[in-house]
């Protein structure tokens, strides 16, 4: 199904009886003489509109039709503000400010992680990323993009005349006395600009570890991890698998007055109370290598390395964990066993690795079946059938036997089979059996 690239005129749509449109599964777009252009689906019922000449413009799914006909009061309000922002020269600033404020408040209410404002031929599309998946929410005239771009750049204190070079900025927004931070990236495209706004919500990432969806066995392992005084703990998974949330949640549980915690991140997006966070900046010679080289002089108890990228960062992590520090780090690999292979590829010192490596957490995030509609699609889940995500994982504890096998780099897979090591797929299957997610969703994220 191609993405929708037609403007949705909600002032026109609101002239019809919304319940009738929902029952008929038709979205009217515009009137041209005696004809009305409309969106339709395979289940559309045209009998209610037999006195009108309908031109079926584009076919969508039933869920898409119902979604675009939902939340009509807000959609109409946003469309009116968008139109006024384009046409009313005298009060343009007030209109675009109100438009953007309403858009941000809606995004926060819907738990959006990223807002994508994208110029296309003739229209600007606004997509929200919710629970890791992008979905088109609003479509307006393309001329809105320039007004919106200028306003966002003004908020970020960027040069509003620059629309042919990529820019990065940030701004803050208060809602009900709660502060939200946003990171902005702009990129010139053939039709205008692509603007992505990342919603940085500390409350969503600084969760108690028990809120993340780990099973009881995994939670017991994580409790044991939090009791460690030294060693190396690795967390692995692809981008968007929740590694940062898990790491921050573990750190939150051990962040006490008697612990000195230092993180090395690229970039620092979420601020942690009482934690010394260092942001990598190659232009200022604050590289991973330079920071890690000096970090032990700060007398830390716990070190969090955003990502092990090369042999140098791995060697420092191993040395730090060997000398009485607890080190957490992420590394790109698809499973716990593959993580070991990745460490060997980086020419790690096998002796140090066997001594210091304590746990490997490999995880993914699966979409949860919406408990309101049971995957039929409703307003709560934005007609997607899924609502929120939970973590599936495998946690490999490095015991004495496994440590000796790591030293020899031999027999790891056979040993894991002999102890019936529970894999991430098996954890996912339990969630399927419990009605939390679907088989397709488990295989989608595991094979990502």
TINUFI-76935 format. One line per 4 residues: number of its first residue (from 1); their letters; for each residue z, y, x of C-alpha. Coordinates in nm, 4 decimals. Each point is the difference from the previous one (the first is absolute). Layout:
BEGIN
NUM	A	Z:Y:X  ... $
//
This chain:
BEGIN
1	XXXX	0.0000:0.0000:0.0000  -0.1071:0.3308:0.1525  0.2567:0.2790:0.0114  -0.0254:0.2528:-0.2775 $
5	XXXX	-0.1889:0.3114:0.1113  -0.0224:0.1881:-0.3304  0.2155:0.2964:-0.1034  0.2431:-0.0846:-0.2794 $
9	XXXX	0.0172:0.3031:-0.2306  0.3361:-0.0492:-0.1690  -0.0341:0.3147:-0.2075  -0.3038:-0.1685:-0.1568 $
13	XXXX	0.1668:-0.3416:-0.0245  0.3060:0.1500:-0.1731  -0.2220:0.1124:-0.2908  -0.0214:-0.3629:-0.1075 $
17	XXXX	0.2743:-0.2124:-0.1533  0.1515:-0.1664:0.3080  0.1255:-0.3088:-0.1828  -0.3485:-0.0532:-0.1373 $
21	XXXX	-0.1482:0.0269:0.3482  0.2534:-0.2493:0.1316  -0.0731:-0.2442:-0.2800  -0.3740:0.0392:0.0547 $
25	XXXX	0.0249:-0.0060:0.3811  -0.2275:0.3008:0.0420  0.0424:0.3113:0.2192  -0.2228:0.2916:-0.1131 $
29	XXXX	-0.1233:0.2071:0.2945  -0.2134:0.2849:-0.1345  -0.2265:0.1072:-0.2853  -0.3682:0.0623:0.0568 $
33	XXXX	-0.1650:0.1114:-0.3237  0.0524:-0.2781:-0.2539  0.0990:-0.2481:0.2697  0.3388:-0.0779:0.1514 $
37	XXXX	0.0224:-0.1588:0.3415  0.2781:-0.2538:0.0322  0.1646:-0.2583:0.2193  0.0239:-0.3491:-0.1464 $
41	XXXX	0.1012:-0.3569:0.0801  -0.1178:-0.3431:-0.1090  0.2527:0.0022:-0.2872  -0.0805:0.3479:-0.1349 $
45	XXXX	-0.0266:0.0286:-0.3791  -0.2519:0.2629:-0.1126  0.0494:-0.0417:-0.3768  0.2412:0.2947:-0.0198 $
49	XXXX	-0.2691:0.2247:0.1500  -0.3017:-0.1190:-0.1967  -0.0704:0.3569:-0.1166  -0.0306:0.1174:0.3592 $
53	XXXX	-0.2762:-0.0638:0.2482  0.1785:-0.1477:0.2989  -0.1598:-0.0254:0.3430  0.1746:-0.2675:0.1994 $
57	XXXX	0.0186:0.1545:0.3464  0.2073:-0.2352:0.2089  0.1747:-0.3313:-0.0587  0.3629:-0.0370:0.1064 $
61	XXXX	0.2607:-0.2695:-0.0558  0.2174:0.0010:-0.3102  0.3019:0.0873:0.2175  -0.1833:0.2982:0.1534 $
65	XXXX	-0.0943:0.1337:-0.3430  0.3586:-0.0279:-0.1265  0.1307:0.1574:0.3202  -0.2253:0.3070:-0.0292 $
69	XXXX	0.1083:0.0393:-0.3632  0.3722:-0.0164:0.0871  0.2368:0.2898:0.0759  -0.2375:0.2315:-0.1877 $
73	XXXX	0.2341:0.2983:-0.0264  0.0410:0.0207:0.3767  -0.3674:-0.0716:0.0718  -0.1085:0.2787:-0.2349 $
77	XXXX	0.2497:0.2405:0.1566  -0.1186:-0.0815:0.3516  -0.3656:0.0346:-0.1007  0.0662:0.3425:-0.1553 $
81	XXXX	0.1780:0.1177:0.3155  -0.2860:-0.1299:0.2147  -0.2570:0.1848:-0.2112  0.2053:0.3201:0.0106 $
85	XXXX	0.0389:-0.0309:0.3779  -0.3777:-0.0024:0.0335  -0.0926:0.2635:-0.2607  0.2856:0.2530:-0.0273 $
89	XXXX	-0.0372:0.2226:0.3066  0.2894:0.2274:-0.0951  0.2645:-0.2716:-0.0312  -0.1575:-0.2702:0.2179 $
93	XXXX	0.3003:-0.0216:0.2320  0.2439:-0.0558:-0.2884  -0.2200:-0.2675:-0.1560  -0.0568:-0.1999:0.3188 $
97	XXXX	0.3694:0.0258:0.0859  0.0916:-0.1380:-0.3417  -0.2712:-0.2685:0.0272  0.1280:-0.1183:0.3370 $
101	XXXX	0.3659:0.0085:-0.1055  -0.0771:-0.2174:-0.3029  -0.2074:-0.2377:0.2127  0.2781:-0.0435:0.2562 $
105	XXXX	0.2665:-0.0517:-0.2672  -0.2152:-0.2658:-0.1664  -0.0573:-0.1725:0.3348  0.3738:-0.0088:0.0721 $
109	XXXX	0.0750:-0.1339:-0.3490  -0.2540:-0.2798:0.0517  0.1393:-0.0993:0.3443  -0.3221:0.0996:0.1766 $
113	XXXX	-0.0116:-0.0447:0.3780  -0.3296:0.1828:0.0616  -0.2117:0.2483:-0.1966  -0.3736:-0.0051:0.0789 $
117	XXXX	-0.2062:0.3055:-0.0952  -0.3623:-0.0924:0.0640  -0.3190:0.2033:-0.0375  -0.2916:-0.1913:-0.1449 $
121	XXXX	-0.3383:0.1070:-0.1293  0.0827:0.2322:-0.2898  0.3655:-0.0964:-0.0434  0.3334:-0.0165:0.1782 $
125	XXXX	0.1922:-0.3232:-0.0443  0.3792:-0.0219:0.0162  0.1267:-0.3451:0.0890  0.3609:-0.1111:0.0265 $
129	XXXX	0.1177:-0.2844:0.2206  0.2757:-0.1827:-0.1861  0.1542:-0.3229:0.1290  -0.2645:-0.0064:0.2730 $
133	XXXX	-0.3024:0.0204:-0.2335  -0.2277:0.3002:-0.0592  -0.0992:0.0955:-0.3541  -0.2038:0.2904:-0.1383 $
137	XXXX	0.2245:0.2117:-0.2236  -0.1873:0.3262:-0.0553  -0.3567:0.1297:0.0449  -0.0939:0.3698:-0.0095 $
141	XXXX	-0.2891:0.2297:0.0886  -0.0722:0.0014:0.3727  0.0527:0.3780:0.0111  0.3746:-0.0637:-0.0434 $
145	XXXX	0.0130:-0.1522:0.3484  -0.0507:0.3285:0.1868  0.2727:0.1779:-0.2015  0.2353:-0.2954:0.0382 $
149	XXXX	-0.0747:-0.0361:0.3711  0.0761:0.3659:0.0670  0.3299:-0.0197:-0.1874  0.1133:-0.3151:0.1814 $
153	XXXX	-0.0914:0.1506:0.3384  0.1949:0.3117:-0.0900  0.3059:-0.2148:-0.0798  -0.0384:-0.1704:0.3376 $
157	XXXX	-0.0567:0.3314:0.1812  -0.3459:-0.1120:0.1097  -0.3129:0.2126:0.0338  -0.1549:-0.0007:-0.3487 $
161	XXXX	-0.3427:0.0950:0.1434  -0.0161:-0.3234:0.1996  -0.1744:-0.2681:-0.2052  -0.2320:-0.1493:0.2614 $
165	XXXX	0.2646:-0.1413:0.2334  0.2813:-0.2513:-0.0642  0.3425:0.1573:-0.0473  0.3554:-0.1316:-0.0218 $
169	XXXX	0.2973:0.1718:-0.1610  0.3078:-0.0449:-0.2131  0.1974:0.1642:-0.2803  0.3118:-0.0615:-0.2059 $
173	XXXX	0.0597:-0.0022:-0.3745  0.3222:0.0037:-0.2022  0.0345:-0.1905:-0.3248  0.3340:-0.0063:-0.1835 $
177	XXXX	0.1659:0.1358:0.3157  -0.1333:-0.2922:0.2025  -0.2190:0.0756:0.2991  -0.3265:-0.1878:0.0548 $
181	XXXX	-0.2033:0.0326:0.3173  -0.3778:-0.0400:0.0118  -0.2419:-0.0566:0.2857  -0.3573:0.1251:-0.0450 $
185	XXXX	-0.3238:-0.1083:0.1678  -0.3380:0.1633:-0.0713  -0.3378:-0.1373:0.1043  -0.3423:0.1631:-0.0543 $
189	XXXX	-0.2474:-0.2147:-0.1955  -0.3610:0.0439:-0.1104  0.1112:0.1277:-0.3429  0.2995:0.2084:0.1084 $
193	XXXX	0.3292:-0.1401:0.1208  0.2221:-0.3025:-0.0270  0.3651:0.1047:-0.0214  0.2753:-0.2603:0.0206 $
197	XXXX	0.3603:0.0926:-0.0778  0.2663:-0.2491:0.1097  0.3192:0.0117:-0.2065  0.2955:-0.0393:0.2353 $
201	XXXX	0.2920:-0.1064:-0.2153  0.3084:-0.1004:0.1986  0.1556:-0.1557:-0.3100  -0.2862:-0.2468:-0.0360 $
205	XXXX	0.0107:-0.1184:0.3606  0.3723:0.0154:0.0750  0.0872:-0.2832:-0.2376  0.2747:-0.2544:0.0247 $
209	XXXX	-0.1506:-0.3148:0.1499  0.0884:-0.1928:-0.3185  -0.2377:0.2211:-0.2014  -0.3104:-0.1084:0.1900 $
213	XXXX	-0.0476:-0.3397:-0.1633  0.0970:-0.2344:0.2845  0.1280:-0.3412:-0.1116  0.3613:-0.1035:0.0592 $
217	XXXX	-0.0762:-0.1980:0.3151  -0.1839:0.2967:0.1487  0.2831:0.2358:-0.0900  0.2447:-0.2294:0.1808 $
221	XXXX	-0.2213:0.0138:0.3097  -0.0176:0.3790:-0.0209  0.3796:0.0207:-0.0283  0.0199:-0.2073:0.3206 $
225	XXXX	-0.2536:0.2328:0.1640  0.2150:0.3016:-0.0870  0.2959:-0.1642:0.1753  -0.1866:-0.0404:0.3305 $
229	XXXX	0.1162:0.2044:0.2985  -0.3080:-0.0597:0.2138  -0.3393:-0.1658:-0.0041  -0.3493:0.0652:-0.1302 $
233	XXXX	-0.0931:-0.0109:-0.3702  -0.3686:0.0278:-0.0890  -0.1519:0.0777:-0.3370  -0.3653:-0.0696:-0.0614 $
237	XXXX	-0.2666:0.0398:-0.2651  -0.3129:0.2078:-0.0677  0.0005:0.3700:-0.0841  0.1630:0.0551:-0.3387 $
241	XXXX	0.2118:-0.3153:0.0081  0.3299:0.1898:-0.0154  0.1021:-0.0395:0.3651  0.1376:0.3551:0.0292 $
245	XXXX	0.2005:-0.0309:-0.3213  0.1586:-0.3247:0.1204  0.0769:0.1431:0.3442  0.1551:0.3160:-0.1449 $
249	XXXX	0.2025:-0.2015:-0.2505  0.1376:-0.2220:0.2762  0.0832:0.3079:0.2094  0.1656:0.1603:-0.3021 $
253	XXXX	0.2328:-0.2987:-0.0279  0.1172:0.0276:0.3636  -0.0049:0.3780:0.0374  0.3699:0.0591:0.0742 $
257	XXXX	0.1923:0.2678:0.1880  0.0573:-0.2324:0.2962  -0.3724:-0.0796:0.0431  -0.2483:0.2122:0.1932 $
261	XXXX	-0.3428:-0.0634:-0.1524  -0.3265:0.1358:0.1447  -0.3452:-0.0486:-0.1523  -0.3431:0.0579:0.1565 $
265	XXXX	-0.2584:0.0597:-0.2729  -0.3573:0.1205:-0.0460  0.0526:0.2068:-0.2061  0.3528:0.0462:-0.1363 $
269	XXXX	-0.0518:0.0154:-0.3756  0.3473:-0.0755:-0.1349  0.3137:0.1588:0.1409  0.3026:-0.2229:0.0515 $
273	XXXX	0.3503:0.1451:-0.0017  0.1850:-0.0217:0.3325  -0.3003:-0.1706:0.1661  -0.1744:0.1592:0.2982 $
277	XXXX	-0.3684:-0.0209:-0.0866  -0.2689:0.0730:0.2587  -0.3561:0.0781:-0.1051  -0.2792:-0.1035:0.2336 $
281	XXXX	-0.2275:0.2897:0.0997  -0.2573:-0.0785:0.2676  -0.1079:0.3655:0.0263  0.3534:0.0932:0.1100 $
285	XXXX	0.0232:-0.3084:0.2240  0.2550:-0.1546:-0.2380  -0.1733:-0.3369:0.0032  0.1465:-0.3384:-0.0888 $
289	XXXX	0.0010:-0.0799:0.3707  0.1863:0.3175:0.0992  0.2577:-0.0236:-0.2779  0.0685:-0.3695:0.0526 $
293	XXXX	0.0317:0.0566:0.3746  0.2844:0.2467:-0.0580  0.1614:-0.1364:-0.3141  0.2626:-0.2181:0.1690 $
297	XXXX	0.1465:0.3068:0.1721  0.1084:0.1147:-0.3461  0.2492:-0.2869:-0.0203  -0.1235:-0.1413:-0.3339 $
301	XXXX	0.1472:-0.3007:-0.1767  -0.3053:-0.0552:-0.2192  -0.3636:0.0872:0.0686  -0.2817:-0.0010:-0.2543 $
305	XXXX	-0.3526:-0.0007:0.1411  -0.2555:0.0916:-0.2651  -0.2585:-0.2373:0.1415  -0.0402:-0.2204:0.3069 $
309	XXXX	-0.3477:0.1002:0.1098  -0.0379:-0.1388:0.3505  0.1662:-0.1913:0.2825  0.1879:0.3088:0.1149 $
313	XXXX	0.1754:0.0578:-0.3334  0.0708:-0.3738:-0.0299  0.1506:-0.0172:0.3492  0.2306:0.2939:-0.0733 $
317	XXXX	0.1069:-0.1583:-0.3301  0.0803:-0.3258:0.1795  0.1889:0.1733:0.2824  0.2015:0.2112:-0.2463 $
321	XXXX	0.0934:-0.3018:-0.2125  0.0957:-0.1945:0.3138  0.2417:0.2725:0.1136  0.2158:0.0009:-0.3104 $
325	XXXX	-0.2070:0.2008:-0.2484  -0.1151:-0.1030:-0.3466  -0.3706:0.0785:-0.0228  -0.2107:0.0070:-0.3166 $
329	XXXX	-0.3783:0.0336:0.0143  -0.3124:-0.0646:-0.2013  -0.3073:-0.1775:0.1310  -0.3341:-0.0814:-0.1626 $
333	XXXX	-0.0342:-0.3718:-0.0766  -0.0578:-0.2056:-0.3145  0.2908:-0.2435:0.0259  0.3091:-0.0878:0.2000 $
337	XXXX	-0.1881:-0.2606:0.2062  -0.2885:0.2398:0.0597  0.2548:0.2568:0.1188  0.0975:-0.2346:0.2815 $
341	XXXX	-0.3676:-0.0398:0.0914  -0.0369:0.3777:-0.0006  0.2981:0.0353:0.2346  -0.1514:-0.2564:0.2385 $
345	XXXX	-0.3323:0.1904:-0.0116  0.1869:0.3090:0.1204  0.1075:-0.2026:0.3054  0.3667:0.0246:-0.0889 $
349	XXXX	0.2552:-0.1453:0.2399  0.0636:-0.3352:-0.1704  0.3426:-0.0296:0.1552  0.1094:0.3415:-0.1333 $
353	XXXX	-0.1617:-0.0742:-0.3339  0.1845:-0.3303:-0.0381  0.3303:0.1725:0.0847  -0.0313:0.3098:-0.2175 $
357	XXXX	-0.2124:-0.0771:-0.3075  0.2333:-0.0693:-0.2948  -0.2033:0.0297:-0.3211  -0.3550:0.0577:-0.1238 $
361	XXXX	-0.0467:0.1332:-0.3544  -0.3521:-0.0316:-0.1396  -0.0479:0.1607:-0.3405  -0.2377:0.1188:-0.2705 $
365	XXXX	0.0358:0.1968:-0.3228  -0.1184:-0.1650:-0.3220  -0.0585:0.1783:-0.3273  0.2466:-0.0987:-0.2718 $
369	XXXX	-0.1299:-0.0964:-0.3427  0.0847:0.2771:-0.2473  0.2877:-0.1362:-0.2067  -0.0834:0.2365:-0.2860 $
373	XXXX	-0.3499:-0.1288:-0.0702  -0.0060:-0.3265:0.2021  -0.3288:0.0920:0.1730  -0.1784:0.1149:-0.3186 $
377	XXXX	0.0046:0.3645:0.1039  0.2138:0.2791:-0.1448  0.0967:0.3622:0.0583  0.2987:-0.1005:0.2154 $
381	XXXX	-0.2210:-0.1688:0.2618  -0.2952:0.2422:-0.0462  -0.1926:-0.2858:-0.1607  -0.0068:-0.1946:0.3277 $
385	XXXX	0.2207:-0.2909:-0.1082  0.2277:0.0468:0.3013  0.3066:0.2164:0.0583  0.1792:0.0497:0.3338 $
389	XXXX	-0.0078:-0.2409:0.2945  0.2311:-0.2483:0.1659  0.0138:-0.1504:0.3449  -0.1024:-0.3521:0.0909 $
393	XXXX	0.0865:-0.1084:0.3507  0.0635:-0.2632:0.2617  0.2864:0.0519:0.2438  -0.0018:-0.1975:0.3199 $
397	XXXX	0.3358:-0.0331:0.1742  -0.0330:-0.0751:0.3697  0.2500:-0.2800:0.0604  0.0654:-0.1715:0.3338 $
401	XXXX	-0.2694:-0.2634:-0.0488  -0.2617:0.2584:-0.0947  0.1067:0.2200:0.2905  -0.0678:-0.2838:0.2440 $
405	XXXX	-0.3409:-0.0640:-0.1589  -0.0870:0.3705:0.0333  0.0890:-0.0218:0.3696  -0.2417:-0.2939:0.0371 $
409	XXXX	-0.2521:0.1529:-0.2466  -0.0454:-0.3414:-0.1528  0.0926:-0.1933:-0.3141  0.1009:0.2941:-0.2217 $
413	XXXX	-0.2154:-0.0989:-0.3002  0.1151:-0.3624:0.0099  0.3632:0.1063:0.0152  -0.0353:0.2347:-0.2977 $
417	XXXX	-0.1587:-0.2830:-0.1973  0.2873:-0.2316:0.0913  0.2632:0.2457:-0.1294  -0.2088:0.0693:-0.3155 $
421	XXXX	-0.0302:0.3706:0.0779  -0.0625:0.1885:-0.3258  -0.3205:0.2048:0.0265  -0.0892:0.3235:-0.1717 $
425	XXXX	-0.2402:-0.1862:-0.2299  0.2802:-0.2298:-0.1161  0.2166:0.3038:-0.0709  -0.2879:0.1478:-0.1985 $
429	XXXX	-0.0405:-0.3198:-0.2026  0.3631:0.0203:-0.1050  -0.0676:0.3500:-0.1340  -0.2996:-0.1344:-0.1927 $
433	XXXX	0.2101:-0.2793:-0.1507  0.2635:0.2582:-0.0994  -0.2601:0.2108:-0.1801  0.0442:0.2935:0.2381 $
437	XXXX	-0.3567:0.0106:0.1313  -0.3280:-0.1917:-0.0135  -0.1590:-0.2610:0.2247  -0.2982:0.2291:0.0557 $
441	XXXX	0.2299:0.2806:0.1115  0.1817:-0.2222:0.2524  -0.3245:-0.1149:0.1609  -0.1398:0.3535:-0.0088 $
445	XXXX	0.2821:0.1429:0.2111  0.0480:-0.3026:0.2279  -0.3697:-0.0041:0.0909  -0.0213:0.3801:0.0390 $
//
